Amino acid sequence: MTRPRPLAALVVLAALVLGVPVPANAAEPTGACTPPAERAVDHKSWAQVRMAADRVWPLTRGDGIVGVVDTGVSAAAPALAGAVLPGTNLAGGRGDDDCFGRGTFIAGLIAARPGSAPFAGIAPGMRIFPVRVTDDPPKIIDHAALARAIANGIRASMDAGARVVAVGLVATLDVPELRDAVAEAARRDVLVVASASVPRKGQLAFPARLPGVLAVAPLGRKGPLSDPVYGADPGLAAPADDLVSIAPRGAGQRSGSGAELAVAYVAGAASLVRAYHSTLSAPQVTARLLATADQPAKPLPDKLVGYGVVDPFAAVTKIPSTDAPKPPVAEHLALPVVKQPDRAPAYRALAFAGGAAALGLLIAGPVLMAVSARRRGSSGAP
């Protein structure tokens, strides 16, 4: 295995730790731009634990093609052996090489095959169609040209049969060509996933702002990244900080951080859903991803995470409710009915007592009169 020179090794190590691009002259002159990945992973990253996509692999590992529009994807990466199509380089040629390394990093998060290391992509059954737009994203200053290039990348991915397209690049300008490409994706039932983040406030994020595109927000280990700057309203959030994936060459892994990396997890989850629920349309896949997300305890959509953090397992396995909504039931305040006492027995008792008293008077009256008359006679009273 080729190793960097001593001075170059320090540059490479700093680049890997900080997640910045590795300069082309940092490695030995082997004709490649990125050094081999030599970091051994001995435990799952926080993001892989959070996503837990392996729980759904008994049902599906994905099937089909996902487009990755970025810096190309290296077919020489061992974890993607046999999974990378020739693709296209918009400057001419193929897209299955990657000097910068970010496209391969994204592709690894989506579809890296399980191996000896505890790392694998979300949907390791997918194949990758790489579109190489640029070799050095930070140097892009013509965002109108970038938007047109992204449009061409989306079209090329669709023509290759991709049903999901992950766009790792962000243009800050809108152009008709990009709108037309996204509209064509909708007509052809292709789901486009793009980053909602931009470098500075006031900028807009394309294609994430366009109708039908699923915009993704970056997530850190402890939640939304501090002070994220969005150029589009996010639909979902996904890990984007302190991630582990693969380099263009070498059997090891490398670290990386960046808001654009979050698109990989959502594109991977969408690929799993499309493979297992093959009859769902792109809008239905989006709706399923939103409905099954790990939602915050806030009104939705939330300004930082949209409808929540993507959940690959729930997106594939959750059974949506098919019951028709029940109409609201009006509540009536029912006052208790006070039962009136039955007075009939009392009335009958009084009547009986009155009758008995009257009968007593009828019987006793003559007797009393007779006694009174004899008393008067014995006393000589008239």
HELIX and SHEET records of a PDB file:
HELIX    1   1 PRO A    6  LEU A   18  1                                  13    
HELIX    2   2 ALA A   24  ALA A   26  5                                   3    
HELIX    3   3 TRP A   46  MET A   51  1                                   6    
HELIX    4   4 ALA A   53  VAL A   56  5                                   4    
HELIX    5   5 PRO A   78  LEU A   80  5                                   3    
HELIX    6   6 ARG A  102  ALA A  111  1                                  10    
HELIX    7   7 PRO A  137  LYS A  139  5                                   3    
HELIX    8   8 HIS A  143  ASP A  159  1                                  17    
HELIX    9   9 PRO A  176  ARG A  187  1                                  12    
HELIX   10  10 ALA A  259  LEU A  261  5                                   3    
HELIX   11  11 ALA A  262  TYR A  276  1                                  15    
HELIX   12  12 ALA A  282  ALA A  291  1                                  10    
HELIX   13  13 PRO A  312  THR A  317  1                                   6    
HELIX   14  14 ALA A  344  SER A  378  1                                  35    
SHEET    1   A 7 THR A  88  ASN A  89  0                                        
SHEET    2   A 7 MET A 126  ARG A 132  1                                        
SHEET    3   A 7 GLY A  64  ASP A  70  1                                        
SHEET    4   A 7 VAL A 164  VAL A 167  1                                        
SHEET    5   A 7 LEU A 191  SER A 195  1                                        
SHEET    6   A 7 LEU A 214  GLY A 220  1                                        
SHEET    7   A 7 GLY A 223  PRO A 224 -1                                        
SHEET    1   B 7 THR A  88  ASN A  89  0                                        
SHEET    2   B 7 MET A 126  ARG A 132  1                                        
SHEET    3   B 7 GLY A  64  ASP A  70  1                                        
SHEET    4   B 7 VAL A 164  VAL A 167  1                                        
SHEET    5   B 7 LEU A 191  SER A 195  1                                        
SHEET    6   B 7 LEU A 214  GLY A 220  1                                        
SHEET    7   B 7 LEU A 236  PRO A 239  1                                        
SHEET    1   C 2 LEU A 243  SER A 245  0                                        
SHEET    2   C 2 ARG A 254  GLY A 256 -1                                        
END                                                                             
